[in-house]
Every structure is written in structure tokens, then in C-alpha cells.
């Protein structure tokens, strides 16, 4: 009984370690958090914000 629960805990820990929170960045190759959003170029962001500016009446 004790042995079975211990084995289950070890299996759960192995599964958690397999699902790493870090993944290689496809552009740079450096590791970064896997839940991190892609970076956007500041010039592209500025252009997008200026295009959505409200037009005067």
C-alpha cells in the first residue's frame, strides 16, 4: 500500500518535470518561459496604434 502511493507520486513528479516551463525561442535559440508572448517590434506597434487613432468629425 505504501509502496504503491510512493510510486504514483514519483510518476506524477516525472510528468511535471517533463512539462517544462521553459522552451527554446525559435528565433534566437535561447530558452525563455513557454507561456511568454512573442515580442513585437516597437516601430510596428507604434504604426498599429497610430492607424487606430480616432478621426475628428
C-alpha distance matrix in Angstrom:
0.0 3.8 5.4 5.3 6.6 8.8 10.2 11.0 12.8 14.6 15.7 17.0 18.9 20.4 21.6 23.2 24.9 26.3 27.9 30.3 32.6 35.4 37.4 40.7 43.9 45.7 49.1 48.7 45.6 44.3 40.8 40.7 38.2 37.3 38.0 41.4 44.4 47.1 50.0 53.4 56.8 58.6 61.8 60.2 58.6 62.1 63.7 61.2 61.7 65.5 65.7 64.0 66.5 68.1 71.6 74.4 76.3
3.8 0.0 3.8 5.5 5.5 6.3 8.8 10.1 10.9 12.6 14.5 15.7 16.8 18.7 20.4 21.5 23.0 24.7 26.5 28.4 30.6 33.4 35.7 38.9 42.1 44.2 47.4 46.7 43.7 42.1 38.6 38.6 36.2 35.6 36.4 39.7 42.9 45.5 48.3 51.8 55.0 56.8 60.1 58.7 57.0 60.4 62.2 59.9 60.3 64.1 64.5 62.8 65.2 66.9 70.5 73.3 75.3
5.4 3.8 0.0 3.8 5.6 5.1 6.3 8.7 10.0 10.7 12.5 14.4 15.5 16.6 18.6 20.2 21.3 22.8 24.9 26.9 29.5 31.9 34.0 37.1 40.4 42.3 45.6 44.9 41.7 40.4 37.0 37.2 35.1 34.5 35.6 38.8 42.0 44.5 47.3 50.8 54.0 55.9 59.2 57.7 56.3 59.8 61.5 59.2 59.9 63.6 63.9 62.4 65.0 66.8 70.4 73.3 75.4
5.3 5.5 3.8 0.0 3.8 5.4 5.2 6.3 8.8 10.0 10.7 12.5 14.4 15.4 16.7 18.6 20.2 21.3 23.2 25.6 28.2 30.8 32.6 35.8 39.0 40.7 44.2 43.8 40.7 39.5 36.1 36.1 33.8 32.8 33.8 37.2 40.2 42.7 45.7 49.1 52.4 54.4 57.6 55.9 54.5 58.0 59.6 57.2 57.9 61.6 61.8 60.2 62.8 64.6 68.1 71.1 73.0
6.6 5.5 5.6 3.8 0.0 3.8 5.4 5.0 6.2 8.7 9.9 10.6 12.4 14.3 15.4 16.6 18.5 20.0 21.5 23.8 26.0 28.8 31.0 34.4 37.4 39.4 42.7 42.3 39.3 37.9 34.4 34.1 31.6 30.8 31.4 34.9 37.9 40.6 43.5 46.8 50.2 52.0 55.3 53.7 52.1 55.5 57.2 54.8 55.3 59.1 59.4 57.7 60.2 61.9 65.4 68.3 70.3
8.8 6.3 5.1 5.4 3.8 0.0 3.8 5.4 5.2 6.3 8.7 10.0 10.7 12.5 14.4 15.5 16.7 18.6 20.5 22.3 24.6 27.2 29.5 32.7 35.9 38.0 41.2 40.5 37.4 35.9 32.4 32.4 30.2 29.7 30.7 33.9 37.2 39.7 42.4 45.9 49.1 51.0 54.3 52.9 51.4 54.8 56.6 54.4 55.0 58.7 59.1 57.6 60.1 62.0 65.6 68.5 70.6
10.2 8.8 6.3 5.2 5.4 3.8 0.0 3.8 5.4 5.1 6.2 8.7 9.9 10.6 12.4 14.4 15.4 16.6 18.8 21.0 23.7 26.1 27.9 31.0 34.3 36.1 39.5 38.9 35.7 34.5 31.2 31.5 29.4 28.5 29.8 33.1 36.2 38.5 41.4 44.9 48.1 50.2 53.3 51.8 50.6 54.1 55.7 53.5 54.3 58.0 58.2 56.9 59.5 61.5 65.0 68.0 70.1
11.0 10.1 8.7 6.3 5.0 5.4 3.8 0.0 3.8 5.4 5.1 6.2 8.7 9.9 10.6 12.5 14.4 15.4 17.0 19.5 22.0 24.7 26.6 29.9 33.0 34.7 38.2 37.9 34.9 33.7 30.2 30.1 27.7 26.6 27.5 31.0 33.9 36.4 39.4 42.8 46.1 48.2 51.3 49.6 48.2 51.7 53.3 50.9 51.7 55.4 55.6 54.0 56.7 58.5 62.0 65.0 67.0
12.8 10.9 10.0 8.8 6.2 5.2 5.4 3.8 0.0 3.8 5.4 5.1 6.2 8.6 9.9 10.6 12.4 14.3 15.7 17.7 19.9 22.7 24.9 28.3 31.4 33.5 36.7 36.2 33.3 31.7 28.2 27.9 25.5 24.8 25.6 29.0 32.1 34.7 37.5 40.9 44.2 46.1 49.3 47.9 46.4 49.8 51.5 49.3 49.9 53.6 54.0 52.5 55.0 56.9 60.4 63.4 65.5
14.6 12.6 10.7 10.0 8.7 6.3 5.1 5.4 3.8 0.0 3.8 5.5 5.1 6.2 8.7 9.9 10.6 12.4 14.6 16.3 19.0 21.3 23.3 26.5 29.8 31.8 35.0 34.3 31.2 29.8 26.4 26.6 24.6 24.0 25.4 28.5 31.8 34.0 36.8 40.3 43.5 45.5 48.7 47.3 46.1 49.5 51.3 49.2 50.0 53.7 54.1 52.8 55.4 57.5 61.0 64.0 66.3
15.7 14.5 12.5 10.7 9.9 8.7 6.2 5.1 5.4 3.8 0.0 3.8 5.4 5.1 6.3 8.7 10.0 10.6 12.7 15.2 18.1 20.4 22.0 25.2 28.4 30.1 33.5 33.2 30.1 29.0 25.7 25.9 23.8 22.6 24.0 27.4 30.4 32.5 35.5 38.9 42.2 44.4 47.4 45.8 44.7 48.3 49.7 47.6 48.5 52.2 52.4 51.1 53.9 55.9 59.3 62.5 64.6
17.0 15.7 14.4 12.5 10.6 10.0 8.7 6.2 5.1 5.5 3.8 0.0 3.8 5.4 5.1 6.3 8.7 9.9 11.0 13.4 15.8 18.7 20.6 24.0 27.0 28.9 32.2 32.0 29.1 27.9 24.3 24.0 21.5 20.4 21.3 24.8 27.8 30.2 33.2 36.6 39.9 42.0 45.1 43.4 42.1 45.6 47.2 44.9 45.7 49.4 49.6 48.2 50.8 52.8 56.3 59.3 61.5
18.9 16.8 15.5 14.4 12.4 10.7 9.9 8.7 6.2 5.1 5.4 3.8 0.0 3.8 5.4 5.1 6.2 8.6 10.1 11.6 14.0 16.6 18.9 22.2 25.3 27.5 30.6 30.0 27.1 25.5 22.0 21.8 19.6 19.0 20.3 23.5 26.7 29.1 31.8 35.3 38.5 40.5 43.7 42.4 41.0 44.5 46.2 44.2 44.9 48.6 49.1 47.8 50.4 52.5 56.0 59.0 61.4
20.4 18.7 16.6 15.4 14.3 12.5 10.6 9.9 8.6 6.2 5.1 5.4 3.8 0.0 3.8 5.4 5.2 6.2 8.9 10.6 13.8 15.7 17.4 20.5 23.8 25.6 28.9 28.4 25.2 24.1 20.7 21.1 19.4 18.5 20.3 23.4 26.5 28.5 31.3 34.8 37.9 40.2 43.3 41.8 40.8 44.4 45.9 44.0 45.0 48.6 48.9 47.9 50.6 52.9 56.3 59.5 61.9
21.6 20.4 18.6 16.7 15.4 14.4 12.4 10.6 9.9 8.7 6.3 5.1 5.4 3.8 0.0 3.8 5.5 5.1 6.5 9.4 12.4 14.7 16.1 19.4 22.4 24.1 27.5 27.4 24.5 23.6 20.2 20.2 18.0 16.5 18.0 21.4 24.3 26.3 29.4 32.8 36.0 38.4 41.3 39.6 38.6 42.2 43.6 41.5 42.5 46.2 46.3 45.2 48.0 50.2 53.5 56.7 59.0
23.2 21.5 20.2 18.6 16.6 15.5 14.4 12.5 10.6 9.9 8.7 6.3 5.1 5.4 3.8 0.0 3.8 5.4 5.3 7.3 9.6 12.4 14.5 18.1 20.9 23.0 26.2 25.9 23.2 21.8 18.2 17.7 15.3 14.2 15.5 18.8 21.9 24.2 27.1 30.6 33.8 35.9 39.0 37.5 36.2 39.7 41.4 39.3 40.1 43.8 44.1 43.0 45.6 47.8 51.2 54.3 56.7
24.9 23.0 21.3 20.2 18.5 16.7 15.4 14.4 12.4 10.6 10.0 8.7 6.2 5.2 5.5 3.8 0.0 3.8 5.4 5.8 8.8 10.7 12.8 16.0 19.2 21.4 24.5 23.8 20.9 19.4 15.9 16.1 14.3 13.7 15.8 18.6 21.9 23.8 26.4 30.0 33.0 35.2 38.4 37.1 36.1 39.6 41.2 39.5 40.4 44.0 44.5 43.6 46.2 48.6 52.0 55.2 57.7
26.3 24.7 22.8 21.3 20.0 18.6 16.6 15.4 14.3 12.4 10.6 9.9 8.6 6.2 5.1 5.4 3.8 0.0 3.8 5.6 9.3 10.6 11.6 14.6 17.9 19.5 22.9 22.7 19.6 18.8 15.5 16.0 14.5 13.1 15.4 18.4 21.3 22.8 25.8 29.2 32.3 34.8 37.7 36.1 35.4 39.0 40.4 38.5 39.8 43.4 43.6 42.8 45.6 48.1 51.3 54.6 57.1
27.9 26.5 24.9 23.2 21.5 20.5 18.8 17.0 15.7 14.6 12.7 11.0 10.1 8.9 6.5 5.3 5.4 3.8 0.0 3.8 6.6 8.8 9.9 13.4 16.2 18.0 21.3 21.4 18.7 17.8 14.3 14.0 11.9 10.0 11.9 15.2 18.0 19.9 22.9 26.3 29.5 31.9 34.8 33.2 32.2 35.9 37.2 35.3 36.4 40.0 40.2 39.3 42.1 44.5 47.8 51.0 53.5
30.3 28.4 26.9 25.6 23.8 22.3 21.0 19.5 17.7 16.3 15.2 13.4 11.6 10.6 9.4 7.3 5.8 5.6 3.8 0.0 3.8 5.3 7.3 10.9 13.7 16.1 19.1 18.6 16.0 14.6 11.0 10.8 8.9 8.0 10.5 13.1 16.3 18.1 20.7 24.3 27.3 29.6 32.7 31.4 30.4 33.9 35.6 33.9 34.9 38.5 39.0 38.2 40.9 43.5 46.8 50.0 52.6
32.6 30.6 29.5 28.2 26.0 24.6 23.7 22.0 19.9 19.0 18.1 15.8 14.0 13.8 12.4 9.6 8.8 9.3 6.6 3.8 0.0 3.8 6.8 10.5 12.5 15.4 18.0 17.5 15.5 13.6 9.9 8.4 5.7 5.5 7.5 9.8 13.3 15.4 17.9 21.5 24.5 26.6 29.8 28.6 27.4 30.8 32.6 30.9 31.8 35.3 36.0 35.2 37.7 40.3 43.6 46.8 49.4
35.4 33.4 31.9 30.8 28.8 27.2 26.1 24.7 22.7 21.3 20.4 18.7 16.6 15.7 14.7 12.4 10.7 10.6 8.8 5.3 3.8 0.0 3.8 7.0 9.3 12.4 14.8 14.0 11.8 9.9 6.1 5.4 4.5 5.0 8.3 9.5 12.8 14.0 16.1 19.9 22.6 24.8 27.9 27.0 26.2 29.6 31.3 30.0 31.1 34.5 35.2 34.8 37.3 40.1 43.4 46.6 49.4
37.4 35.7 34.0 32.6 31.0 29.5 27.9 26.6 24.9 23.3 22.0 20.6 18.9 17.4 16.1 14.5 12.8 11.6 9.9 7.3 6.8 3.8 0.0 3.8 6.4 9.0 11.8 11.5 9.1 8.3 5.3 5.7 6.2 5.2 9.0 9.8 12.3 12.6 15.0 18.6 21.2 23.9 26.7 25.5 25.1 28.6 30.0 28.8 30.3 33.5 34.0 33.9 36.6 39.5 42.6 45.9 48.7
40.7 38.9 37.1 35.8 34.4 32.7 31.0 29.9 28.3 26.5 25.2 24.0 22.2 20.5 19.4 18.1 16.0 14.6 13.4 10.9 10.5 7.0 3.8 0.0 3.8 6.2 8.7 8.0 5.4 5.4 4.1 6.2 8.5 8.1 11.6 11.3 13.1 12.4 14.2 17.6 19.7 22.6 25.1 24.1 24.3 27.7 29.0 28.1 29.9 32.9 33.4 33.7 36.4 39.5 42.4 45.8 48.7
43.9 42.1 40.4 39.0 37.4 35.9 34.3 33.0 31.4 29.8 28.4 27.0 25.3 23.8 22.4 20.9 19.2 17.9 16.2 13.7 12.5 9.3 6.4 3.8 0.0 3.8 5.5 5.6 4.8 5.5 5.8 6.4 9.0 8.6 11.4 10.0 10.9 9.3 10.8 14.0 16.0 19.0 21.4 20.4 20.8 24.1 25.3 24.6 26.5 29.3 29.8 30.3 33.0 36.3 39.0 42.4 45.4
45.7 44.2 42.3 40.7 39.4 38.0 36.1 34.7 33.5 31.8 30.1 28.9 27.5 25.6 24.1 23.0 21.4 19.5 18.0 16.1 15.4 12.4 9.0 6.2 3.8 0.0 3.8 6.0 5.6 8.2 9.2 10.2 12.4 11.2 13.8 12.7 12.6 10.3 12.0 14.5 16.2 19.7 21.4 20.1 21.0 24.5 25.0 24.4 26.7 29.4 29.5 30.2 33.1 36.4 38.9 42.4 45.3
49.1 47.4 45.6 44.2 42.7 41.2 39.5 38.2 36.7 35.0 33.5 32.2 30.6 28.9 27.5 26.2 24.5 22.9 21.3 19.1 18.0 14.8 11.8 8.7 5.5 3.8 0.0 3.8 5.9 8.3 10.5 11.3 14.0 13.7 15.8 13.8 13.2 10.2 10.7 12.7 13.6 17.1 18.7 17.8 19.1 22.2 22.8 22.7 25.1 27.4 27.7 28.8 31.6 35.0 37.3 40.8 43.8
48.7 46.7 44.9 43.8 42.3 40.5 38.9 37.9 36.2 34.3 33.2 32.0 30.0 28.4 27.4 25.9 23.8 22.7 21.4 18.6 17.5 14.0 11.5 8.0 5.6 6.0 3.8 0.0 3.8 5.4 8.6 10.0 13.4 13.9 16.4 14.2 14.5 11.9 11.8 14.2 14.8 17.9 19.8 19.6 20.6 23.5 24.6 24.8 26.8 29.1 29.9 31.0 33.4 36.9 39.4 42.7 45.9
45.6 43.7 41.7 40.7 39.3 37.4 35.7 34.9 33.3 31.2 30.1 29.1 27.1 25.2 24.5 23.2 20.9 19.6 18.7 16.0 15.5 11.8 9.1 5.4 4.8 5.6 5.9 3.8 0.0 3.8 6.5 9.1 12.5 12.8 15.9 14.5 15.5 13.6 14.2 17.1 18.2 21.3 23.4 22.9 23.8 26.8 27.9 27.8 29.8 32.3 32.9 33.8 36.4 39.8 42.4 45.7 48.9
44.3 42.1 40.4 39.5 37.9 35.9 34.5 33.7 31.7 29.8 29.0 27.9 25.5 24.1 23.6 21.8 19.4 18.8 17.8 14.6 13.6 9.9 8.3 5.4 5.5 8.2 8.3 5.4 3.8 0.0 3.8 6.5 10.2 11.6 14.6 13.0 14.7 13.4 13.8 17.1 18.3 20.9 23.5 23.3 23.7 26.6 28.2 28.0 29.6 32.3 33.3 33.9 36.3 39.7 42.4 45.7 48.8
40.8 38.6 37.0 36.1 34.4 32.4 31.2 30.2 28.2 26.4 25.7 24.3 22.0 20.7 20.2 18.2 15.9 15.5 14.3 11.0 9.9 6.1 5.3 4.1 5.8 9.2 10.5 8.6 6.5 3.8 0.0 3.8 7.1 8.6 11.8 10.9 13.4 13.1 14.1 17.8 19.7 22.1 25.0 24.5 24.4 27.5 29.3 28.6 30.0 33.0 33.9 34.2 36.5 39.8 42.7 45.9 49.0
40.7 38.6 37.2 36.1 34.1 32.4 31.5 30.1 27.9 26.6 25.9 24.0 21.8 21.1 20.2 17.7 16.1 16.0 14.0 10.8 8.4 5.4 5.7 6.2 6.4 10.2 11.3 10.0 9.1 6.5 3.8 0.0 3.8 6.2 8.6 7.4 10.2 10.5 11.7 15.5 17.8 20.0 23.1 22.5 21.9 25.1 27.0 26.1 27.2 30.4 31.4 31.3 33.6 36.7 39.9 43.0 46.0
38.2 36.2 35.1 33.8 31.6 30.2 29.4 27.7 25.5 24.6 23.8 21.5 19.6 19.4 18.0 15.3 14.3 14.5 11.9 8.9 5.7 4.5 6.2 8.5 9.0 12.4 14.0 13.4 12.5 10.2 7.1 3.8 0.0 3.8 5.5 5.4 9.0 10.7 12.6 16.3 19.1 21.0 24.3 23.4 22.3 25.6 27.6 26.2 27.0 30.4 31.4 30.8 33.2 36.0 39.3 42.4 45.3
37.3 35.6 34.5 32.8 30.8 29.7 28.5 26.6 24.8 24.0 22.6 20.4 19.0 18.5 16.5 14.2 13.7 13.1 10.0 8.0 5.5 5.0 5.2 8.1 8.6 11.2 13.7 13.9 12.8 11.6 8.6 6.2 3.8 0.0 3.8 5.5 8.4 10.1 12.9 16.4 19.6 21.9 24.9 23.4 22.4 26.0 27.5 25.8 27.0 30.5 30.9 30.3 33.0 35.7 38.9 42.2 44.9
38.0 36.4 35.6 33.8 31.4 30.7 29.8 27.5 25.6 25.4 24.0 21.3 20.3 20.3 18.0 15.5 15.8 15.4 11.9 10.5 7.5 8.3 9.0 11.6 11.4 13.8 15.8 16.4 15.9 14.6 11.8 8.6 5.5 3.8 0.0 3.8 6.5 9.4 12.3 15.5 18.9 20.8 23.9 22.3 20.8 24.3 25.9 23.9 24.7 28.3 28.8 27.9 30.4 32.9 36.3 39.5 42.1
41.4 39.7 38.8 37.2 34.9 33.9 33.1 31.0 29.0 28.5 27.4 24.8 23.5 23.4 21.4 18.8 18.6 18.4 15.2 13.1 9.8 9.5 9.8 11.3 10.0 12.7 13.8 14.2 14.5 13.0 10.9 7.4 5.4 5.5 3.8 0.0 3.8 6.6 8.8 12.1 15.5 17.2 20.4 19.1 17.6 21.0 22.9 21.2 22.0 25.5 26.3 25.6 28.0 30.7 34.0 37.2 40.0
44.4 42.9 42.0 40.2 37.9 37.2 36.2 33.9 32.1 31.8 30.4 27.8 26.7 26.5 24.3 21.9 21.9 21.3 18.0 16.3 13.3 12.8 12.3 13.1 10.9 12.6 13.2 14.5 15.5 14.7 13.4 10.2 9.0 8.4 6.5 3.8 0.0 3.8 6.4 9.1 12.7 14.6 17.5 15.8 14.3 17.9 19.5 17.6 18.6 22.1 22.7 22.1 24.7 27.4 30.6 33.9 36.7
47.1 45.5 44.5 42.7 40.6 39.7 38.5 36.4 34.7 34.0 32.5 30.2 29.1 28.5 26.3 24.2 23.8 22.8 19.9 18.1 15.4 14.0 12.6 12.4 9.3 10.3 10.2 11.9 13.6 13.4 13.1 10.5 10.7 10.1 9.4 6.6 3.8 0.0 3.8 6.5 9.9 12.5 15.1 13.3 12.7 16.4 17.6 16.2 17.8 21.0 21.4 21.4 24.1 27.2 30.1 33.5 36.4
50.0 48.3 47.3 45.7 43.5 42.4 41.4 39.4 37.5 36.8 35.5 33.2 31.8 31.3 29.4 27.1 26.4 25.8 22.9 20.7 17.9 16.1 15.0 14.2 10.8 12.0 10.7 11.8 14.2 13.8 14.1 11.7 12.6 12.9 12.3 8.8 6.4 3.8 0.0 3.8 6.7 9.1 12.0 10.9 10.3 13.7 15.3 14.6 15.9 18.9 19.8 20.2 22.5 25.9 28.7 31.9 35.1
53.4 51.8 50.8 49.1 46.8 45.9 44.9 42.8 40.9 40.3 38.9 36.6 35.3 34.8 32.8 30.6 30.0 29.2 26.3 24.3 21.5 19.9 18.6 17.6 14.0 14.5 12.7 14.2 17.1 17.1 17.8 15.5 16.3 16.4 15.5 12.1 9.1 6.5 3.8 0.0 3.8 6.2 8.6 7.1 6.8 10.2 11.6 11.0 12.7 15.4 16.3 17.0 19.3 22.8 25.4 28.7 31.9
56.8 55.0 54.0 52.4 50.2 49.1 48.1 46.1 44.2 43.5 42.2 39.9 38.5 37.9 36.0 33.8 33.0 32.3 29.5 27.3 24.5 22.6 21.2 19.7 16.0 16.2 13.6 14.8 18.2 18.3 19.7 17.8 19.1 19.6 18.9 15.5 12.7 9.9 6.7 3.8 0.0 3.8 5.5 5.3 6.3 8.7 10.0 10.8 12.5 14.4 15.6 17.1 19.1 22.7 25.0 28.2 31.5
58.6 56.8 55.9 54.4 52.0 51.0 50.2 48.2 46.1 45.5 44.4 42.0 40.5 40.2 38.4 35.9 35.2 34.8 31.9 29.6 26.6 24.8 23.9 22.6 19.0 19.7 17.1 17.9 21.3 20.9 22.1 20.0 21.0 21.9 20.8 17.2 14.6 12.5 9.1 6.2 3.8 0.0 3.8 5.5 5.0 6.1 8.6 9.9 10.6 12.2 14.3 15.7 16.9 20.7 23.0 25.8 29.4
61.8 60.1 59.2 57.6 55.3 54.3 53.3 51.3 49.3 48.7 47.4 45.1 43.7 43.3 41.3 39.0 38.4 37.7 34.8 32.7 29.8 27.9 26.7 25.1 21.4 21.4 18.7 19.8 23.4 23.5 25.0 23.1 24.3 24.9 23.9 20.4 17.5 15.1 12.0 8.6 5.5 3.8 0.0 3.8 5.4 5.1 6.2 8.7 10.0 10.6 12.4 14.6 15.8 19.6 21.4 24.3 27.8
60.2 58.7 57.7 55.9 53.7 52.9 51.8 49.6 47.9 47.3 45.8 43.4 42.4 41.8 39.6 37.5 37.1 36.1 33.2 31.4 28.6 27.0 25.5 24.1 20.4 20.1 17.8 19.6 22.9 23.3 24.5 22.5 23.4 23.4 22.3 19.1 15.8 13.3 10.9 7.1 5.3 5.5 3.8 0.0 3.8 5.4 5.1 6.2 8.7 9.9 10.6 12.6 14.7 18.4 20.3 23.6 26.8
58.6 57.0 56.3 54.5 52.1 51.4 50.6 48.2 46.4 46.1 44.7 42.1 41.0 40.8 38.6 36.2 36.1 35.4 32.2 30.4 27.4 26.2 25.1 24.3 20.8 21.0 19.1 20.6 23.8 23.7 24.4 21.9 22.3 22.4 20.8 17.6 14.3 12.7 10.3 6.8 6.3 5.0 5.4 3.8 0.0 3.8 5.4 5.1 6.2 8.6 10.0 11.0 12.9 16.5 19.0 22.1 25.4
62.1 60.4 59.8 58.0 55.5 54.8 54.1 51.7 49.8 49.5 48.3 45.6 44.5 44.4 42.2 39.7 39.6 39.0 35.9 33.9 30.8 29.6 28.6 27.7 24.1 24.5 22.2 23.5 26.8 26.6 27.5 25.1 25.6 26.0 24.3 21.0 17.9 16.4 13.7 10.2 8.7 6.1 5.1 5.4 3.8 0.0 3.8 5.5 5.2 6.1 8.6 10.1 11.0 14.8 16.9 19.7 23.3
63.7 62.2 61.5 59.6 57.2 56.6 55.7 53.3 51.5 51.3 49.7 47.2 46.2 45.9 43.6 41.4 41.2 40.4 37.2 35.6 32.6 31.3 30.0 29.0 25.3 25.0 22.8 24.6 27.9 28.2 29.3 27.0 27.6 27.5 25.9 22.9 19.5 17.6 15.3 11.6 10.0 8.6 6.2 5.1 5.4 3.8 0.0 3.8 5.5 5.2 6.2 8.8 10.2 13.9 15.5 18.7 22.0
61.2 59.9 59.2 57.2 54.8 54.4 53.5 50.9 49.3 49.2 47.6 44.9 44.2 44.0 41.5 39.3 39.5 38.5 35.3 33.9 30.9 30.0 28.8 28.1 24.6 24.4 22.7 24.8 27.8 28.0 28.6 26.1 26.2 25.8 23.9 21.2 17.6 16.2 14.6 11.0 10.8 9.9 8.7 6.2 5.1 5.5 3.8 0.0 3.8 5.6 5.3 6.5 9.1 12.6 14.7 18.2 21.2
61.7 60.3 59.9 57.9 55.3 55.0 54.3 51.7 49.9 50.0 48.5 45.7 44.9 45.0 42.5 40.1 40.4 39.8 36.4 34.9 31.8 31.1 30.3 29.9 26.5 26.7 25.1 26.8 29.8 29.6 30.0 27.2 27.0 27.0 24.7 22.0 18.6 17.8 15.9 12.7 12.5 10.6 10.0 8.7 6.2 5.2 5.5 3.8 0.0 3.8 5.5 5.4 6.7 10.3 12.9 16.1 19.3
65.5 64.1 63.6 61.6 59.1 58.7 58.0 55.4 53.6 53.7 52.2 49.4 48.6 48.6 46.2 43.8 44.0 43.4 40.0 38.5 35.3 34.5 33.5 32.9 29.3 29.4 27.4 29.1 32.3 32.3 33.0 30.4 30.4 30.5 28.3 25.5 22.1 21.0 18.9 15.4 14.4 12.2 10.6 9.9 8.6 6.1 5.2 5.6 3.8 0.0 3.8 5.4 5.3 9.1 10.8 13.8 17.2
65.7 64.5 63.9 61.8 59.4 59.1 58.2 55.6 54.0 54.1 52.4 49.6 49.1 48.9 46.3 44.1 44.5 43.6 40.2 39.0 36.0 35.2 34.0 33.4 29.8 29.5 27.7 29.9 32.9 33.3 33.9 31.4 31.4 30.9 28.8 26.3 22.7 21.4 19.8 16.3 15.6 14.3 12.4 10.6 10.0 8.6 6.2 5.3 5.5 3.8 0.0 3.8 5.5 8.6 9.9 13.4 16.4
64.0 62.8 62.4 60.2 57.7 57.6 56.9 54.0 52.5 52.8 51.1 48.2 47.8 47.9 45.2 43.0 43.6 42.8 39.3 38.2 35.2 34.8 33.9 33.7 30.3 30.2 28.8 31.0 33.8 33.9 34.2 31.3 30.8 30.3 27.9 25.6 22.1 21.4 20.2 17.0 17.1 15.7 14.6 12.6 11.0 10.1 8.8 6.5 5.4 5.4 3.8 0.0 3.8 6.4 8.8 12.4 15.1
66.5 65.2 65.0 62.8 60.2 60.1 59.5 56.7 55.0 55.4 53.9 50.8 50.4 50.6 48.0 45.6 46.2 45.6 42.1 40.9 37.7 37.3 36.6 36.4 33.0 33.1 31.6 33.4 36.4 36.3 36.5 33.6 33.2 33.0 30.4 28.0 24.7 24.1 22.5 19.3 19.1 16.9 15.8 14.7 12.9 11.0 10.2 9.1 6.7 5.3 5.5 3.8 0.0 3.8 6.3 9.4 12.6
68.1 66.9 66.8 64.6 61.9 62.0 61.5 58.5 56.9 57.5 55.9 52.8 52.5 52.9 50.2 47.8 48.6 48.1 44.5 43.5 40.3 40.1 39.5 39.5 36.3 36.4 35.0 36.9 39.8 39.7 39.8 36.7 36.0 35.7 32.9 30.7 27.4 27.2 25.9 22.8 22.7 20.7 19.6 18.4 16.5 14.8 13.9 12.6 10.3 9.1 8.6 6.4 3.8 0.0 3.8 6.6 9.3
71.6 70.5 70.4 68.1 65.4 65.6 65.0 62.0 60.4 61.0 59.3 56.3 56.0 56.3 53.5 51.2 52.0 51.3 47.8 46.8 43.6 43.4 42.6 42.4 39.0 38.9 37.3 39.4 42.4 42.4 42.7 39.9 39.3 38.9 36.3 34.0 30.6 30.1 28.7 25.4 25.0 23.0 21.4 20.3 19.0 16.9 15.5 14.7 12.9 10.8 9.9 8.8 6.3 3.8 0.0 3.8 6.5
74.4 73.3 73.3 71.1 68.3 68.5 68.0 65.0 63.4 64.0 62.5 59.3 59.0 59.5 56.7 54.3 55.2 54.6 51.0 50.0 46.8 46.6 45.9 45.8 42.4 42.4 40.8 42.7 45.7 45.7 45.9 43.0 42.4 42.2 39.5 37.2 33.9 33.5 31.9 28.7 28.2 25.8 24.3 23.6 22.1 19.7 18.7 18.2 16.1 13.8 13.4 12.4 9.4 6.6 3.8 0.0 3.8
76.3 75.3 75.4 73.0 70.3 70.6 70.1 67.0 65.5 66.3 64.6 61.5 61.4 61.9 59.0 56.7 57.7 57.1 53.5 52.6 49.4 49.4 48.7 48.7 45.4 45.3 43.8 45.9 48.9 48.8 49.0 46.0 45.3 44.9 42.1 40.0 36.7 36.4 35.1 31.9 31.5 29.4 27.8 26.8 25.4 23.3 22.0 21.2 19.3 17.2 16.4 15.1 12.6 9.3 6.5 3.8 0.0
